[in-house]
Amino acid sequence: MTERQKLWAKSRYLRSKMRKIGPMITGSVTLRHIKCGKPNCRCTKGYPHFICQVTYKEKGKTKTVYVDKKKHAQALFWSRNYKLFKKLLKDHTEVNLELLKTD
């Protein structure tokens, strides 16, 4: 197998991996603990409330979306999908640039 054929095979492989990635979101997913401010709430006794949020950039501004705690794992998974997609896309670009350089 020639070097060019190996590059084409790698390009096809990376494209197939990208196609298999499911839903994705950009941004960071965090789980924060907060105190609500009610005087008799359990959070004043050291048991804080937890909130899940996704922080991302839109037109240069930071935006935050609050997500139901039950969907925290899903949001994390989708965020990781995006990071994986970005890595695969970078690798795919490098392979394609090599293909453009070779005869």
GIHU-V823390 format. One record per residue. N is the residue number from 0. RES is the residue in one small letter. SS is DSSP state (H for helix, E for strand, L for the rest). PHI is phi as a letter, one per 30 degrees, with the letter a starting at -180 (none if undefined). Layout:
N:RES:SS:PHI + N:RES:SS:PHI
This chain:
0:m:L:none + 1:t:L:d + 2:e:H:d + 3:r:H:d + 4:q:H:d + 5:k:H:d + 6:l:H:d + 7:w:H:d + 8:a:H:d + 9:k:H:d + 10:s:H:d + 11:r:H:d + 12:y:H:d + 13:l:H:d + 14:r:H:d + 15:s:H:d + 16:k:H:d + 17:m:H:d + 18:r:H:d + 19:k:H:d + 20:i:L:d + 21:g:L:d + 22:p:L:e + 23:m:L:b + 24:i:L:b + 25:t:L:d + 26:g:L:j + 27:s:E:c + 28:v:E:c + 29:t:E:b + 30:l:E:c + 31:r:E:c + 32:h:E:c + 33:i:E:b + 34:k:L:c + 35:c:L:d + 36:g:L:j + 37:k:L:d + 38:p:L:d + 39:n:L:c + 40:c:L:d + 41:r:H:d + 42:c:H:d + 43:t:H:d + 44:k:H:c + 45:g:L:j + 46:y:L:c + 47:p:L:d + 48:h:E:d + 49:f:E:c + 50:i:E:b + 51:c:E:c + 52:q:E:b + 53:v:E:c + 54:t:E:c + 55:y:E:b + 56:k:E:c + 57:e:E:b + 58:k:L:h + 59:g:L:i + 60:k:E:c + 61:t:E:d + 62:k:E:c + 63:t:E:b + 64:v:E:b + 65:y:E:d + 66:v:E:b + 67:d:L:e + 68:k:H:e + 69:k:H:d + 70:k:H:c + 71:h:H:e + 72:a:H:d + 73:q:H:d + 74:a:H:d + 75:l:H:d + 76:f:H:d + 77:w:H:d + 78:s:H:d + 79:r:H:d + 80:n:H:e + 81:y:H:d + 82:k:H:d + 83:l:H:d + 84:f:H:e + 85:k:H:d + 86:k:H:d + 87:l:H:d + 88:l:H:d + 89:k:H:d + 90:d:H:d + 91:h:H:d + 92:t:H:d + 93:e:H:d + 94:v:H:d + 95:n:H:d + 96:l:H:d + 97:e:H:d + 98:l:H:d + 99:l:H:d + 100:k:H:d + 101:t:L:d + 102:d:L:d
